[in-house]
Amino acid sequence: MSVDLRALNFGKIVEAVQSEITTVSATVKDKTLNRFMRPIVISCICAFASYYLVYAPPQAKFAGLQRRLDASKKVSEYADNYKGIHEELAASFDKLPQPKDRERWITDTLVEAMKADGLIADSIIPPDENVSQGFAAQKVSVALTAKFSEVYALVRRLERSKPVMHVEAVHIEKVEHLEMNSVNCTFGTIIPLQKAQ
């Protein structure tokens, strides 16, 4: 239902309001304010009681529910973020050697890669291991004499190995009067001592 403001006569409305105010003030002067005190007090008490007993409790309950809903949304958002990060962490752990392979994995992988490339080591230094914060960092060093292309193929093979192994250092020195190089390589890996939680 729409009201046409042009059809309203504001002069009559103002006149009616003034008439009501005049009637109320004349009645209060004639009968005195004390006679109306009881109904005024009762109506004020009813207004406050209806506000505090009827209107305010649902508003407070609604505000509490809104806070809980907002908190639940945040928890859900953080839970989704946590789940994504946890899945990434688990995927990273899956790329690392297993704790059960800790004793011989790095040495066996190096020897197998060298055999696959037809290389023979001059010496292999046993793995060095440092344990810190639930991880074992292992390094193994190998000395060999080989052509540059053979060393490159070995390094590429070990970098692509699954689980992950990385090259820490490669030192190549040309051997005089031969087409060979004296090579010292250090390879490393990290082994988680427990699963991602």
N, C-alpha and C positions, 0 to 999 in steps of 0.2 A: 504494500500500500504506500503510495507516494503522496506527499503533501505539497501542494502548490503554495509556495511562500508568498507569491503575489496576491493570492486570494485572502490571506490572513490580514486581519485588521489589528495591527499592533497597538493602536490607540485604545481600542476596546479592551484588549488584554491588560494593558497597563492600568487602565481605569478600574477594572475588576480587581486586580491585585491591590491597588490603593484602597478600594472599598473594603476588602477583607482585612487589611491591616488596620484600618480605622475601626472596624467593628471589634476586632480582637483587643485593641488598646483601650477602647471605651469600656468593654466588658471587664477587663482587668482593673481599670480605675474604679469602676462602679462596684465590683464585687471584692476587690483587693486581691493581691497576689497570694496571700495566705490560704485562701479558699482553693486555689489551683495547685498549691504546693504538693499535695499528696498525689494527684494524677501525674504531675510533671516528674516527681521522683520515681513513681512506679514505671512510667514510660521510659525514663532514662535507665532504670535497672533492667527493664525488659530488653532495651536496645543493647546494653552492654552484655547481658546474659546471652541473648541470641547471637551476638558476635563471638563471644568467647566459648560458648557451648555448642553452637551450631556451625558457624562459619569457619572459625579459626582451626579446630582440630582437623577437618579434612584438608585444609590448606597446609598445615604442618605435615600431615601424613603424605600429601602429594609431594611436598618439597623433599621429604625424606626418601620417598620412592624415586624421585627424580635424581637425587644424589646417588642412590644405589644403582640406578640404571646407568648413569654416567660412569660410575666406578666399574660396573660390569663391562661396559663398552671398552674402557681403557684396558682392563684385564684381558679381554678378548683380543684387542689389538696387540698387546704385549705378548700374549700367548702365541699368536700367529707369527710375530717376529722371532720369538724364541724357537718355535718349531722350525722355521726356515733356517735360522743360524745353526740349530742343532743338526739338521739334515746336512748342511754344508760341512760341519765339523765331522760328522760320521762319514761323509764321502771322502774327506781328506784322510781320515784314519784308515779307510779301506785301501787307499793308495800306498800306505806304509807297510813294511814287513810286519808279520804277526809276532807276538812275544814268544811263541813256541819255536820260531825260527831264529831266535836271537843268537844262539851259539855259533852257527856256521853259515847263515844265509849270505852275508856280504862276501866272505871268502869263496864259497861255492859259486856264487853268481859271477865273480871275477874270473875264476878258473874256467868256468863253462864258456864265458864270452871269449876268453883268450883261445880256447880250443876251437870254438866256432870260426875264429879268424885265422887259425893256424899259427898262433903265436906261442912262444915258450918264454916263461918268465926267468930272468936271471935270479931274482929273489922276490919273495912276498913277505912283507913284514906283517905279523899277526895283527888282528884288529885291536885298535885302541878304543876303549869304551869309557864314556863319561855319563853318569846317571844324575839327572837333575829334574825335579818336579814332575815325576811320573814318566819321563822319557829317557831312553838310552841312545846317546849319540855315538855312532860307531864310525871309525875311519880305518881304511886299510890302504897300505902303500905297496906299489909294485915297481920293480926295476926291470927293464927289458931292453933289448936291442932290436930295432925294427925300422922299416921304411916309414916315412911320414904318412903316407896313405894308409898304412896298416894301423898306425897309432890313431889316426883320425877315425877309421872304421871302428876301432875298439871303443873309443870315447863315445861315439854316436850310439853304438849298441848299448853301452852301459847307461847312457842318459835316457834311452827309450825303454829301459827294462821296467818290468812290472813285478813287484812293487818298486817304488821310486828309489833311485840311487842318483846322487849328483856328483859332479866332478869338483873337487876342492882345489886341486892344483895339478898342473902338467908342466914339467920341466924337460925341454928337449935340447939336446946338445949334439951337434954333428960330429960323427966319428971320422977322423982323417983317413983318407985313402979308401974309404968304403962308401957305399951308397946307403948307409944305415945311420940311424940316430940312436944315441944313448938317451933313454927316456925314463923319467921317474914320475909316476902318477899317484895321486892320492884321491881315493873315492870315499864318499861318506853316505850315511843314511841315518834316519831317526826311527827308532822303534818305540812305539807306545807300550808302556808296561801294563796298561789297562785299557779297556774299551772306553769310547766316548760316552759320557753320561749326560 
